[in-house]
Amino acid sequence: MAEPAQNRLWLLQLDLASLRATKVAAEKFSRRKERLDVLINSAGKMYDDYVITVDGLEQTVEVKWVSLIPVCVFTPVL
């Protein structure tokens, strides 16, 4: 009987309010050359003020929607 595979959890924390940080994190994961079985993409946050990010976007829009683009584009193992 084959031995069960070791369960591995790798946490990659990133700042979704920065497209550059999101791209860097996705590229970092891609270099690991491992398959991604589960992605918990939890970016829930409410902002009291209207804030513009370093990318020139409203913070809620960038964190919840725009920052997902680099994750999908630069992580072909999804």
C-alpha positions, 0 to 999 in steps of 0.5 A: 500500500502506498504511503499517503501524501504529506499535507502541505499548507503554504500561506502567501499573504499579499496586499491587494491594494497594490497591483505590483504587490499582487503581481509579485506574489503571483509570480512568487507562487508560480516559481514554486512549480507546484499545483494549486489545489485550493485558493482561499481568496478572502479580501473582505474589508469595508472602508469608511473613507473614499481612498485612492490607491497608489495605482489610482483606483478606488480602494474597494474596487482594487481590493475586491476586483481589480487585484484578482486579474494578476492572480489569474494571469500570473498564476497558470497553475490555477 
